[in-house]
Amino acid sequence: MHEEDTSVKYSVTAEVSESNDGGMLVGDYTILDELGHGSFGVVYMAKSRKTGEVYAIKEYNKANLRKRQQMGMMRGARGGMPMRPGRGGLFAARQMLLKQQGNEEDSDPFYLIKTELAISKKLKHPHIARLYEVLNDTKHDVLYLVIDLCNKGPVQELSSTDAKASPLSAEDTHKYFTHALLALEYLHEQGIIHRDIKPDNMLLTEDNVLKLTDFGESIMPEDGGHKVKGASGTPAFMAPELCQDASEITGEPADIWSLGVCLYGFVYGELPFKGSTVFDIIDSISAGEISYPGPYDEQLQNLLSRMMERNPDTRITISEIREHPWVTQNGTFELPSKEINCQHIVDTITKEDVDNVLQPIFDIIPLINAFAKLRIIRRRIRDKHEAEQRAKDHDLPEDSEGNTKKQKEPKE
């Protein structure tokens, strides 16, 4: 039995065109429908013209990705803190970083998402959306990621304002929470911190299987450690330690806090921390007051309070969540063991993996350029030969480069 191919295909120049019936074509894929909008572009349902398989295609607008990249670079230049205007040397630092970014883009068409690609190409789990192909549309300045089709969309749409969503049923709440828990356990076992756990990144398949997606904010702590630098993610789901000025935090507890916020939303149809601005939301998180609307459920609220424990050192761990009575349904429900859940261990994802994720492309580009030059040379040779032949046939003079000169018209 052959091992499943988990490689990712990269298309450096993917053409976006129109089909005969007026539909949209992206490379070898026919766009069937629009599934929704993400923070960086549109998500489509698409069909492979080669295999007939149906996928989701995430569109990444490079302009938005560049803004995110620049913000991250400036935070790094400021020691992890947000950029503030009017500080000495900041303009020069920004210009330097923009130049560096431009040089990277010239040599690597996918550099804006290379960390996400390095992570995604190595993951294999039933509750994580698989990446199949990446396409670069140079004409429209867009990247496309071909992933597992999750055509039922986000498990829930929650707002950080006072707007409410429909709570999930008790059965669905437990089912989708355990799906997300298993995906998060698998990531953490690989040394990956997701950093943007939220319902928008939990998509449902036609068979109601939850798949975690979007690794654009994910990070792999250096040297196999657990410390991460800088705040990242969606404010309403951020742990309190991310709302402070700490230069480093432990990554796993922050993901667990975010999953606890998701569970709260599943149950109550709203978020525990809300506000009309980012600062309002941060103030709400910092205050730490959590209310529990609706019927009282001691086990559920105990789990929520432990997942949203303000101190990351005493926050509940995934191993402890596994044994919690609400998860086990008082011993009537059993999760797959950690050994089974994390059986597909991937190789350690190193900085070299990130830097070289598209190395085969770099080897191909010179060949593409060489063939393009060869075609131009062949065309010039062919044109010159045809010109010489016409000159012989019509006895026309040639210029110094072998081009036929147009004879002067006789004067009347």
URKA-V581871 format. One record per residue. N is the residue number from 1. OMEGA is omega in radians with two decimals (* if undefined). BURIAL is I if it has 9 or more other C-alpha atoms within 8 Angstrom, else O. Layout:
n = (N | N)
omega = (OMEGA | OMEGA)
burial = (BURIAL | BURIAL)
//
This chain:
n = (1 | 2 | 3 | 4 | 5 | 6 | 7 | 8 | 9 | 10 | 11 | 12 | 13 | 14 | 15 | 16 | 17 | 18 | 19 | 20 | 21 | 22 | 23 | 24 | 25 | 26 | 27 | 28 | 29 | 30 | 31 | 32 | 33 | 34 | 35 | 36 | 37 | 38 | 39 | 40 | 41 | 42 | 43 | 44 | 45 | 46 | 47 | 48 | 49 | 50 | 51 | 52 | 53 | 54 | 55 | 56 | 57 | 58 | 59 | 60 | 61 | 62 | 63 | 64 | 65 | 66 | 67 | 68 | 69 | 70 | 71 | 72 | 73 | 74 | 75 | 76 | 77 | 78 | 79 | 80 | 81 | 82 | 83 | 84 | 85 | 86 | 87 | 88 | 89 | 90 | 91 | 92 | 93 | 94 | 95 | 96 | 97 | 98 | 99 | 100 | 101 | 102 | 103 | 104 | 105 | 106 | 107 | 108 | 109 | 110 | 111 | 112 | 113 | 114 | 115 | 116 | 117 | 118 | 119 | 120 | 121 | 122 | 123 | 124 | 125 | 126 | 127 | 128 | 129 | 130 | 131 | 132 | 133 | 134 | 135 | 136 | 137 | 138 | 139 | 140 | 141 | 142 | 143 | 144 | 145 | 146 | 147 | 148 | 149 | 150 | 151 | 152 | 153 | 154 | 155 | 156 | 157 | 158 | 159 | 160 | 161 | 162 | 163 | 164 | 165 | 166 | 167 | 168 | 169 | 170 | 171 | 172 | 173 | 174 | 175 | 176 | 177 | 178 | 179 | 180 | 181 | 182 | 183 | 184 | 185 | 186 | 187 | 188 | 189 | 190 | 191 | 192 | 193 | 194 | 195 | 196 | 197 | 198 | 199 | 200 | 201 | 202 | 203 | 204 | 205 | 206 | 207 | 208 | 209 | 210 | 211 | 212 | 213 | 214 | 215 | 216 | 217 | 218 | 219 | 220 | 221 | 222 | 223 | 224 | 225 | 226 | 227 | 228 | 229 | 230 | 231 | 232 | 233 | 234 | 235 | 236 | 237 | 238 | 239 | 240 | 241 | 242 | 243 | 244 | 245 | 246 | 247 | 248 | 249 | 250 | 251 | 252 | 253 | 254 | 255 | 256 | 257 | 258 | 259 | 260 | 261 | 262 | 263 | 264 | 265 | 266 | 267 | 268 | 269 | 270 | 271 | 272 | 273 | 274 | 275 | 276 | 277 | 278 | 279 | 280 | 281 | 282 | 283 | 284 | 285 | 286 | 287 | 288 | 289 | 290 | 291 | 292 | 293 | 294 | 295 | 296 | 297 | 298 | 299 | 300 | 301 | 302 | 303 | 304 | 305 | 306 | 307 | 308 | 309 | 310 | 311 | 312 | 313 | 314 | 315 | 316 | 317 | 318 | 319 | 320 | 321 | 322 | 323 | 324 | 325 | 326 | 327 | 328 | 329 | 330 | 331 | 332 | 333 | 334 | 335 | 336 | 337 | 338 | 339 | 340 | 341 | 342 | 343 | 344 | 345 | 346 | 347 | 348 | 349 | 350 | 351 | 352 | 353 | 354 | 355 | 356 | 357 | 358 | 359 | 360 | 361 | 362 | 363 | 364 | 365 | 366 | 367 | 368 | 369 | 370 | 371 | 372 | 373 | 374 | 375 | 376 | 377 | 378 | 379 | 380 | 381 | 382 | 383 | 384 | 385 | 386 | 387 | 388 | 389 | 390 | 391 | 392 | 393 | 394 | 395 | 396 | 397 | 398 | 399 | 400 | 401 | 402 | 403 | 404 | 405 | 406 | 407 | 408 | 409 | 410 | 411 | 412)
omega = (-3.10 | 3.10 | -3.12 | 3.12 | -3.13 | -3.12 | 3.12 | 3.13 | 3.13 | 3.10 | -3.02 | -3.12 | 3.13 | -3.11 | 3.02 | -3.04 | -3.11 | 3.12 | -3.11 | -3.13 | 3.07 | 3.13 | -3.11 | 3.08 | 3.05 | -3.06 | -3.14 | -3.06 | 3.04 | 3.13 | -3.11 | -3.05 | 3.04 | -3.08 | -3.12 | -3.13 | 3.05 | -3.11 | -3.09 | 3.13 | -3.05 | 3.03 | -3.08 | 2.86 | -3.05 | -3.13 | 3.10 | 3.11 | 3.13 | -3.02 | -3.07 | 3.11 | -3.12 | -3.09 | 2.90 | 3.07 | 3.10 | 3.13 | 3.11 | 3.05 | -3.05 | 3.13 | 3.11 | 3.12 | 3.11 | 3.11 | 3.11 | -3.14 | -3.12 | 3.12 | 3.11 | 3.13 | 3.14 | 3.08 | 3.10 | 3.13 | 3.14 | 3.10 | 3.11 | -3.11 | 3.12 | 3.11 | 3.09 | -3.11 | 3.02 | 3.14 | -3.07 | 3.04 | -3.05 | 3.14 | 3.14 | 3.12 | -3.13 | 3.13 | 3.13 | -3.12 | 3.11 | 3.10 | 3.11 | 3.14 | 3.13 | 3.12 | 3.13 | -3.11 | 3.13 | -3.05 | -3.05 | -3.07 | -3.09 | -3.01 | -3.09 | -3.12 | -3.02 | 3.07 | 3.11 | -3.14 | -3.14 | 3.12 | -3.02 | -3.03 | -3.08 | -3.04 | 3.11 | -3.09 | -3.08 | -3.13 | 3.02 | -3.12 | -3.10 | 3.07 | -3.10 | -3.03 | 3.06 | -3.10 | -3.13 | 3.10 | -3.07 | -3.08 | -3.08 | 3.08 | -3.05 | 2.97 | 3.10 | 3.06 | 3.12 | -3.05 | 3.07 | 3.09 | 3.04 | -2.90 | 3.06 | 3.01 | -3.10 | 3.14 | 3.14 | 3.10 | -3.09 | 3.12 | 3.11 | 3.06 | -3.12 | 3.14 | -3.11 | 3.03 | 3.11 | 3.06 | 3.06 | 3.06 | 3.14 | -3.13 | -3.14 | 3.11 | -3.13 | -3.11 | -3.04 | 3.07 | -3.13 | 3.05 | -3.13 | 3.13 | 3.14 | 3.10 | -3.12 | 3.09 | 3.13 | 3.13 | -3.11 | 3.10 | 3.09 | -3.10 | -3.11 | 3.04 | -3.05 | 3.05 | 3.05 | 3.10 | 3.11 | -3.10 | 3.12 | 3.14 | 3.04 | -3.02 | -3.10 | 3.06 | 3.10 | -3.13 | 3.11 | 3.00 | 3.13 | 3.09 | 3.09 | -3.08 | 3.05 | 3.14 | -3.12 | 3.14 | -3.04 | -3.08 | 3.07 | -3.12 | -3.08 | 3.05 | 3.09 | -3.14 | -3.10 | -3.08 | 3.07 | -3.11 | 3.01 | 3.10 | 3.13 | 3.11 | -3.12 | -2.98 | -3.05 | -3.10 | -3.07 | 3.10 | -3.10 | 3.13 | 3.08 | -3.14 | 3.14 | -3.08 | -3.12 | -3.11 | 3.14 | 3.03 | 3.05 | -2.96 | -3.03 | 3.13 | 3.12 | 3.07 | -3.14 | 3.06 | -3.12 | 3.10 | 3.06 | 3.07 | 3.09 | 3.14 | 3.08 | 3.13 | 3.10 | -3.01 | -2.97 | 3.11 | 3.10 | -3.12 | 3.13 | -3.09 | -3.03 | 3.09 | -3.13 | 3.08 | 3.10 | -3.12 | 3.09 | -3.13 | 3.13 | 3.10 | -3.14 | 3.11 | -3.10 | 3.13 | 3.03 | 3.14 | 3.13 | 3.06 | -3.09 | 3.11 | 3.06 | -3.08 | -3.13 | 3.08 | -3.01 | -3.10 | -3.13 | -3.09 | 3.04 | 3.12 | -3.14 | -3.12 | 3.13 | 3.08 | 3.12 | 2.99 | -3.02 | 3.14 | -3.10 | -3.12 | -3.13 | 3.11 | -3.12 | 3.13 | 3.12 | 3.11 | 3.12 | 3.09 | 3.11 | -3.05 | -3.08 | -3.08 | 3.10 | 3.14 | -3.11 | -3.08 | 3.14 | 3.05 | -3.12 | -3.13 | -3.12 | 3.06 | 2.96 | 3.14 | 3.11 | 3.14 | 3.13 | -3.10 | -3.06 | -3.05 | -3.13 | 3.12 | 3.14 | 3.05 | 3.09 | 3.14 | -3.05 | 3.06 | 3.11 | 3.09 | -3.14 | -3.10 | -3.03 | -3.07 | -3.12 | -3.09 | 3.13 | 3.14 | -3.13 | 3.13 | -3.07 | -3.04 | 3.09 | 3.10 | 3.12 | 3.13 | -3.13 | 3.12 | 3.12 | 3.10 | 3.14 | 3.11 | 3.14 | 3.14 | 3.14 | -3.12 | 3.11 | 3.11 | -3.14 | 3.14 | 3.14 | 3.13 | 3.14 | 3.11 | 3.11 | -3.14 | 3.10 | 3.14 | 3.12 | -3.08 | -3.04 | 3.13 | -3.14 | 3.10 | 3.11 | 3.04 | -3.04 | -3.13 | 3.08 | 3.12 | -3.14 | 3.10 | 3.09 | -3.13 | -3.14 | 3.08 | 3.11 | 3.12 | 3.11 | *)
burial = (O | O | O | O | O | O | O | I | O | I | I | I | O | I | O | I | O | I | O | O | O | O | I | I | I | I | O | O | I | I | I | O | O | I | I | O | O | O | O | I | I | I | I | I | I | I | I | I | O | O | O | O | O | I | I | I | I | I | I | I | I | I | O | I | I | I | O | O | I | I | I | O | I | I | I | I | O | I | O | I | I | O | O | O | O | O | O | O | O | I | O | O | I | I | O | O | I | I | O | O | O | O | O | I | I | O | O | I | I | I | O | I | O | I | I | I | I | I | I | I | I | I | I | O | I | O | I | I | I | I | I | I | I | I | I | I | I | O | O | O | I | I | I | I | I | I | I | I | I | I | I | I | I | I | I | I | O | I | I | I | O | O | O | O | I | O | I | I | O | O | O | O | I | I | O | I | I | I | I | I | I | I | I | I | I | I | I | I | O | I | I | I | I | I | I | I | I | I | I | I | I | I | I | I | I | O | O | O | I | I | I | I | I | O | I | O | I | I | I | I | I | O | O | O | O | I | I | I | O | I | O | I | I | O | O | I | I | I | I | I | I | I | I | O | O | O | O | O | I | I | I | I | I | I | I | I | I | I | I | I | I | I | I | I | I | I | I | I | I | I | I | I | I | I | I | O | O | O | O | I | I | I | O | I | I | O | O | O | O | O | O | O | O | O | O | O | O | O | O | O | I | O | I | I | O | I | I | I | I | I | O | I | O | O | I | I | O | I | O | O | I | I | O | I | I | I | I | I | O | O | O | O | O | O | O | O | O | O | O | O | I | I | O | O | O | O | O | O | I | O | O | O | I | I | O | O | I | I | O | O | I | I | O | O | O | O | O | O | O | O | O | O | O | O | O | O | O | O | O | O | O | O | O | I | O | O | I | I | O | I | I | O | O | O | O | I | O | I | O | O | O | I | I | I | O | O | O | O | O | O | O | O)
//
